[in-house]
Every structure is written in C-alpha cells, then in structure tokens.
Amino acid sequence: MANYVETQRFHCSNAAGRNYTVIEQMRAPRFSASPRVDYVTEDGEVAERLDEGSFLLLMSNEVIRVT
C-alpha cells in the first residue's frame, strides 16, 4: 500500500479555454527508498507532465497548459 501526499496544485487550461486543476501527489512506497510523483486532475483524470508548462491528459490525449 502506498501513501500519497499532495505537494502542489497547478491551474491549467486547454486550447478551448476549459479550466483544470492538476494535483501533484508524492507517492512513497513502503519498501522503496525513492518516492514517485503522480499527477491527477480534480475530476480524477490521470495526467503526465510533459514539461514545466504543460500536461497531457492520458484518457483524452489532450495537452493542457499551466496558466
């Protein structure tokens, strides 16, 4: 079982102007020394960080930008 700790929130929008909040979560596995960072929107969509200014929503294959 992993423990999640919210570390940061990013306010983003897509090309059409829809707003998203992406939550950065630090996941600390029980038996590993290295933490892992996961990203999810407030709506529960899984995201991947592309660079400092953008994320990819994995289910819709949509790029959103930090505003």
C-alpha positions as CSV (number, residue, x, y, z in Angstrom):
1,M,0.0,0.0,0.0
2,A,1.3,3.4,-0.9
3,N,0.8,6.7,0.9
4,Y,0.0,9.8,-1.1
5,V,0.8,13.4,-0.1
6,E,-0.4,16.3,-2.1
7,T,2.6,18.5,-2.8
8,Q,1.4,21.1,-5.3
9,R,-1.5,22.3,-7.5
10,F,-1.4,23.7,-11.0
11,H,-4.1,25.8,-12.6
12,C,-4.3,24.9,-16.3
13,S,-6.5,25.4,-19.3
14,N,-6.9,23.7,-22.7
15,A,-7.0,25.3,-26.1
16,A,-10.8,25.8,-25.9
17,G,-10.4,27.6,-22.5
18,R,-11.7,24.9,-20.2
19,N,-10.0,25.2,-16.8
20,Y,-8.4,22.3,-14.9
21,T,-6.6,21.9,-11.6
22,V,-3.8,19.3,-11.7
23,I,-2.7,17.9,-8.4
24,E,0.8,16.7,-7.9
25,Q,1.0,13.8,-5.4
26,M,4.1,12.3,-3.9
27,R,3.8,8.6,-3.5
28,A,6.1,6.9,-1.0
29,P,6.1,3.1,-1.4
30,R,6.6,1.1,1.8
31,F,9.6,-0.9,0.7
32,S,11.4,1.6,-1.7
33,A,13.7,4.5,-0.8
34,S,12.7,6.6,-3.9
35,P,9.4,8.5,-4.0
36,R,7.3,8.7,-7.1
37,V,5.3,11.7,-8.3
38,D,1.9,11.2,-9.9
39,Y,-0.5,13.8,-11.4
40,V,-4.3,13.8,-11.4
41,T,-6.9,16.4,-12.1
42,E,-9.6,17.3,-9.6
43,D,-12.0,15.4,-11.8
44,G,-9.9,12.2,-11.5
45,E,-8.2,12.2,-14.9
46,V,-4.7,10.9,-14.9
47,A,-2.1,13.3,-16.3
48,E,1.5,13.1,-17.3
49,R,3.8,16.1,-17.0
50,L,5.4,17.0,-20.4
51,D,7.5,19.9,-19.3
52,E,7.3,22.8,-16.8
53,G,4.4,24.4,-18.6
54,S,2.2,21.6,-19.8
55,F,0.5,18.3,-19.0
56,L,-1.0,15.5,-21.1
57,L,-4.4,14.1,-20.1
58,L,-4.0,10.4,-20.8
59,M,-7.6,9.4,-21.4
60,S,-8.4,12.2,-23.8
61,N,-4.8,12.6,-25.2
62,E,-5.3,16.4,-24.7
63,V,-2.5,18.8,-23.8
64,I,-3.3,21.4,-21.2
65,R,-1.1,24.4,-20.3
66,V,-0.3,25.9,-16.9
67,T,-1.9,29.4,-16.7
